[in-house]
Amino acid sequence: MAGKTVAQALAVHEFEQELFDEITSELDARSLQRRTEQGFDEIAFIYQLAKNPEIRQQITQEYGLKTGDEIKQQVQTLTTAATVGFDPKAFLDELGVPTSEKKSKRPATIQDLKNLTRSLLNEKFQSPA
């Protein structure tokens, strides 16, 4: 009699566990599907906003963002122009000097860094090894 009761209890427990696992799995699948659909809706909404020139302009102005043309101009300036008065040798000479005594301009553009690199290479090849 006790064995039969244990067997019944085990069968009921296994059935409940399988049912619970099945329901949990189904709920997880529904939740994932709902989140996926919400994600697609959000992406579609953001895409719609991004395609609207008035909204793009408003966001750019409100958050102080630069337009594509302004960024292109800034990149052009950084890559082609050198800082007026930047002297790579003076800058390198001052690297070991305390901050308050420094007078040279610091590199601010890509062209400045190119000039600084050339200066370093020239010193390396000109100094005796």
N, C-alpha and C positions, 0 to 999 in steps of 0.2 A: 504494500500500500504506500509506504514512504517513497519507494523508488518511483512509483507512478506519479506521485505528487511532485517529486523533484523533476521528473521528465517533463511534466506539464508546465511547471514553472520555467524550466529552461526553454521550452518551445515558445511560451508566451514572451519571455524576455528577448529571445532572438527575433521574434516577429516584431516586437515593439522597436528593437534596435534597427532592424532593416527598414521599417516604416519611417522611423525618425530620420535615418540617413537619407532615404529617398526624398522625404519632404524638405530636408535641409538642402540637399543637392538641387532640388527644383527651385527653391527660394533663392539660392546662390545664383543659379542660372538666370532667373528673372531679374535679380538685382543687377547682375553684370550687364544684361541686355538693356535695362533701363539706363544705367550709367553710360553705356556705349551710345545709346540714342541721344542722351543729353549732351554728351561730348560732341556728337555730330551736329546737333542743333547749335551748340556754342560756336563751333568752328564755322558753320554756315553764317551765323550772325556776325562774327568777327570779320569774315571774308567780305560780307556785304558792307560792313562799315569801312573796311579798308579800300573798297572800290569806289566809295563815295568821296569825290574830291572836296566837297564842303566840309565833311566831317574830318577828313585828313588834315585840312587846313586849320580847322578849329582846334584839333588836338595838338597840332604843331605849335600853334600860337599860345594856347593855354599852358602847355608844359615847357615852353621855351626850347622846343626841339628845332633842329636845323633841317632845312629842306634838302632834297637831293642835290640841287644846284649849289647850295651853300657848302655842303660837305665836299662836293667835287672841287670847288674853289679852294677850300681849306687844304685838302689833300694836295692839290696842285701847288699851293704855296709852300707847304711843308716839304714837298719832294724836290722842288726846283729852286727855291729861294734860300739864300743864306742870311743869317742875322747880321745886320749892319754892325760892324765893329767887333765881330767875334774873331778872336785870334787864338787858334789852337795852341800855339806855343805858350802864350801868356796863361791860358787856362791850365795847361799841364804844369807849368812852373808853380802855379798857385795851389796845386792839390795838397801840398803839405803845409801850407800857410794857414794860421788860424782864421776863422770865418770873418772876423771884423776887419782884417787887413786885406781881404780879397777885393780886387778892383776890376778884374776881367769879366767879360760877359760869359754867361754859361751857354752851352749849345742848346738851341731851341728847335732846330729843324733837322730834317734828314740830311740836308746839304752840309749843315754844321758838323754832323757826326761823320760824314764822308771826309770832310776836311780834317777833322780830328784824327781819324783813322790814318789818313795819308801822312799826317804829321808824325804819328807814332811809328809808322812803317819807315819813314825817312830817317828818324832818329835811330831806329833799330839797325838799319842797314849802314848808316854813316858812322855809328860809334864802333870802336874796336872791340872785337869779341874776345 
